[in-house]
């Protein structure tokens, strides 16, 4: 998927010449063309993915909006059954991530991603017609199965479109859209709730039906807008396609030399499973996601402790997430500009660690301090996500190893969503000391895993320089001596 063989010489693009004249003019022209290429890619591909992320988070979280309109009472769900319905989404969601990434190239991205989107939209729509617990929990499980491949597929796809030093910012854009979708979902549910009981359907059923139909329309839009590869992107000129392929293909650009025609191999899957970088970054991301899922649980409690009404509390949830969105984009930009990942995380994760350390041990009589800590926590956690996702993709080549590693990282990390459900029971509120302490421990240990990962990458690069990887010359993957790991 990274691109087929091509006549373009990757070395002729993007190198600053040592002299002026003809070579200098070529460099300036290539630089201008690169800006034009990135502008086209950003305005064509990223909006599609942002839209899919919006649909994904709307369709997985709209159960909470439907409950406001008495879904649980109409279906006769107990509190336990409602929680089981929420949890049913995750097992198949996690199980689908690796298989989905492995078939992405074979089926092609535009077909596979559009098909996944259409199916989860259909399952969401069907939730509007359920009448009992069994139907509810079954469709929630199928919804998770259909959505499971989306985010790992997007990360894998973007790694074949953008260079290693451009990936974190694009992932950052996608991740900040998740927080925007939370606010948009509430507004949309409120608007659809105003429909009331019409056409034989109660208000909560219209939420699933309309959002499901919207997602299915977006699936068709995705099929027509998303190119499979740079070489088949019809919205690019031939010169732009040549440049895009030259920038992307080859060991010196972070992808395998033969990825365009690479065949599936279980050996590549095993390489990803045995790759230390996979497990260390996955554990760190697991801690980050546990923290991300947990913030939404205790933030309203802290805000209500400040003396705000329920309606005012909804508005007060905005500053932590808005700060996190701005910080995430800034850190992703810096990470790309400096071409480092782990080193950036060693600076951002302590921000969240300090926040959790304070909030876990401060008295409930200081709600303003606690609220300030949630802003620090959100900023530190969210801003660490794009570097950790880009890092593993940056350091994995060829295609099937990167596909497996990226999906496995997300599968392990998403277990943090299941863990967070049990970390913050209502009986522990409003201090939630136990939950905060556990998440704090996950983040601290994750920081040390990131440090170890940086040191391992440095060691591997040093060994390659010293010729200890020369036996892998010609393999065309990340074992090549010329393939330098990103720190």
JOZITA-V933904 format. One record per run of one state. SS is the DSSP state (alpha for helix, beta for strand, coil for the rest). FROM is the first residue (numbers start at 1). TO is the last residue. Records with the same first field share a line. If there is no record, write none. Layout:
SS: FROM-TO, FROM-TO
//
This chain:
coil: 1-9, 13-21, 69-70, 76-78, 108-108, 128-132, 148-149, 160-163, 194-197, 199-200, 202-202, 226-229, 233-237, 249-250, 254-258, 262-265, 274-275, 305-309, 317-317, 339-341, 362-366, 395-398, 424-425, 429-432, 466-469, 473-487
alpha: 10-12, 22-68, 71-75, 79-107, 109-127, 133-147, 150-159, 164-193, 203-225, 230-232, 238-248, 251-253, 259-261, 266-273, 276-304, 310-316, 318-338, 342-361, 367-394, 399-423, 426-428, 433-465, 470-472
beta: 198-198, 201-201
//
